[in-house]
Amino acid sequence: MTNFYDDWLNAHNEIQDDIEASGFVARDRDIPWVTTPQDAKVKLMIANQLGFATMGSNVLKAEIPVGWHTGKHRHGEESMHILEGEGFSMIAGQRFDWHKSSTLHIPYWAEHQHFNTGSLPVLYISAMAFDLERFVRLARLEQIETCGPNDPALIAAMPQMESEYYRDGARAIIHIEGAPTDDSFEPQGNIAALKNQHDFLQYLVVPKNGFRSISVAITHQWVEPAFHHSGRHKHLEAVVYAVEGEGYTEMRGKRVPWEAGDVLYVPPAMWEHEHMNDNPNPIKQLRIAFGIRTWFTEIWPEGYTNQRIYDEQGKPIEAGRIIRNRERTR
């Protein structure tokens, strides 16, 4: 007769089987839009219920029609990036104006609502840890108002933006044109595995920019030129949103193709991986980090920290041009 300890002994093997059967990319074109009290159009892209072996992370994409606003609600921590359009958000009573490629960070239980004041639909990507919050019995979401058309009088009466920071001193928003680059902004801790990981890298929701993120953050945007690859490395869970271009990721012998609009999911299995742009146009991607990965890295550091992969000559595989080995012809 088996007991709980037999189950524990087999847990690792079961987890690895689940990861092998997991999804590795959420394909934008295959996921239908739905309507909720919060969003006129929204799609859930990464979640356990969708077949991804996550550590409790979630990624959504939503659209705000021209002249509309989202609902107003509050919940756990959230990080969001504006993909298209312009407008503003009211978060905990403060206004924050944004445009394409702005990134916002919303603290736990802060009331928030987003308004489209431009001439195009607003498209944004949002990251939360709702599945994790639910697993630990702490998930909570309160809907205060529903989405709908803007009231011009109400918009005119809204306060103006005063700062990029919340009143408690934490930063709320960063615009891509003001985001530090790899050349001027050393990664925290000077981690060797992050050096020369991408051709061009900008830092978004990170502590050195004034943000206080705990469970989730949209941390970086990077660009790889035509026919270039990223560095090769391994770590725990990673989520990458493809903003522009198309390519594939080599991940433990698997070739995972993706295109603009897709979300790449690297499972928490310390698999070696490398992002490849084998096309004549550059690619642009966003990195979404979830704090549970950092927590496990800190309490179980052996084997779970970011690790650079080295080639046969002992040199680190860093970002660079794709080298194709041509077969000899006689």
DAVENHU-V27126 format. One record per residue. N is the residue number from 1. PSI is psi in whole degrees, 0 to 359 (999 if undefined). OMEGA is omega in whole degrees, -180 to 180 (NA if undefined). Layout:
((N:PSI:OMEGA) (N:PSI:OMEGA))
This chain:
((1:131:178) (2:157:177) (3:189:-175) (4:327:-176) (5:324:174) (6:321:178) (7:317:178) (8:318:-179) (9:329:-177) (10:358:-174) (11:315:-177) (12:316:-180) (13:319:179) (14:318:179) (15:316:-180) (16:322:177) (17:318:178) (18:319:-180) (19:317:179) (20:328:-179) (21:0:-176) (22:163:169) (23:152:-180) (24:349:176) (25:134:173) (26:114:-175) (27:116:-174) (28:317:-175) (29:341:-177) (30:353:-175) (31:120:-177) (32:152:172) (33:147:172) (34:167:178) (35:135:178) (36:169:175) (37:336:-177) (38:322:-173) (39:137:176) (40:324:177) (41:126:180) (42:151:175) (43:135:174) (44:126:-173) (45:320:179) (46:125:177) (47:156:176) (48:320:-176) (49:345:179) (50:6:176) (51:9:178) (52:132:-178) (53:68:-173) (54:171:173) (55:24:179) (56:16:-175) (57:154:179) (58:143:174) (59:132:178) (60:158:170) (61:138:-177) (62:158:178) (63:135:175) (64:115:-179) (65:161:177) (66:132:178) (67:16:-178) (68:171:172) (69:159:173) (70:177:169) (71:178:173) (72:130:179) (73:179:174) (74:153:-174) (75:204:178) (76:181:-178) (77:147:-178) (78:145:173) (79:134:-177) (80:150:-178) (81:131:-179) (82:118:-180) (83:324:179) (84:150:172) (85:183:180) (86:156:-179) (87:212:178) (88:163:177) (89:143:169) (90:115:-178) (91:118:-180) (92:39:176) (93:0:179) (94:149:180) (95:137:177) (96:114:180) (97:143:-179) (98:166:177) (99:184:-179) (100:131:178) (101:18:169) (102:150:179) (103:130:180) (104:151:174) (105:125:-174) (106:120:-177) (107:167:177) (108:131:172) (109:23:176) (110:126:175) (111:137:179) (112:153:-179) (113:143:-175) (114:139:-175) (115:129:174) (116:114:179) (117:10:-179) (118:190:-177) (119:1:-180) (120:155:173) (121:143:176) (122:131:177) (123:130:179) (124:155:175) (125:140:-176) (126:140:179) (127:137:179) (128:173:175) (129:45:-175) (130:321:179) (131:320:178) (132:315:179) (133:322:179) (134:320:-179) (135:322:-180) (136:14:173) (137:29:-179) (138:0:-177) (139:136:179) (140:130:179) (141:128:-180) (142:120:177) (143:125:-175) (144:317:176) (145:162:179) (146:163:179) (147:159:179) (148:184:-180) (149:147:177) (150:147:171) (151:112:-177) (152:322:180) (153:321:179) (154:320:178) (155:316:-179) (156:332:-178) (157:354:-179) (158:146:177) (159:158:177) (160:158:177) (161:133:-179) (162:333:-174) (163:161:173) (164:5:-174) (165:149:171) (166:165:-177) (167:339:179) (168:1:177) (169:346:179) (170:148:180) (171:145:-179) (172:328:-171) (173:148:173) (174:138:178) (175:145:-173) (176:327:-179) (177:344:178) (178:5:-177) (179:130:178) (180:152:-179) (181:171:-179) (182:327:-177) (183:334:-173) (184:2:-170) (185:99:-178) (186:139:176) (187:147:-179) (188:135:179) (189:355:178) (190:47:-176) (191:121:-176) (192:327:-178) (193:342:-180) (194:349:-178) (195:132:177) (196:38:178) (197:332:-179) (198:158:-179) (199:317:179) (200:126:-172) (201:136:175) (202:143:-176) (203:128:-176) (204:258:-177) (205:86:177) (206:156:-177) (207:323:-178) (208:342:175) (209:3:176) (210:5:-178) (211:150:175) (212:81:180) (213:143:-178) (214:301:-173) (215:341:-177) (216:147:178) (217:139:169) (218:100:-163) (219:326:-173) (220:156:164) (221:133:179) (222:162:179) (223:133:171) (224:129:180) (225:176:177) (226:138:176) (227:43:176) (228:162:177) (229:161:174) (230:180:170) (231:163:178) (232:129:-175) (233:181:176) (234:154:-178) (235:186:175) (236:198:-172) (237:138:175) (238:142:177) (239:129:-176) (240:126:178) (241:130:180) (242:109:-179) (243:314:-179) (244:152:174) (245:188:179) (246:157:-180) (247:209:178) (248:163:177) (249:128:173) (250:122:-174) (251:104:179) (252:50:179) (253:354:178) (254:141:175) (255:110:-175) (256:104:180) (257:151:177) (258:162:178) (259:173:-178) (260:132:-179) (261:343:-179) (262:160:174) (263:121:176) (264:135:178) (265:118:175) (266:116:-173) (267:163:-179) (268:63:-173) (269:10:-179) (270:42:178) (271:136:173) (272:140:177) (273:160:-176) (274:133:-179) (275:130:-173) (276:130:173) (277:95:-179) (278:32:-178) (279:162:-177) (280:2:179) (281:151:179) (282:160:173) (283:149:178) (284:131:-176) (285:155:176) (286:139:174) (287:129:176) (288:122:-178) (289:144:178) (290:131:-171) (291:336:-180) (292:328:176) (293:315:180) (294:320:-179) (295:313:-180) (296:326:177) (297:323:-178) (298:323:-177) (299:337:175) (300:66:-172) (301:328:-176) (302:112:177) (303:352:-175) (304:6:177) (305:163:175) (306:131:-178) (307:125:175) (308:145:177) (309:140:-176) (310:152:180) (311:186:-176) (312:338:179) (313:3:179) (314:15:179) (315:141:179) (316:139:178) (317:103:-177) (318:174:-180) (319:143:180) (320:186:-179) (321:142:176) (322:124:179) (323:120:-179) (324:130:178) (325:112:-179) (326:137:177) (327:142:179) (328:140:177) (329:142:-179) (330:999:NA))
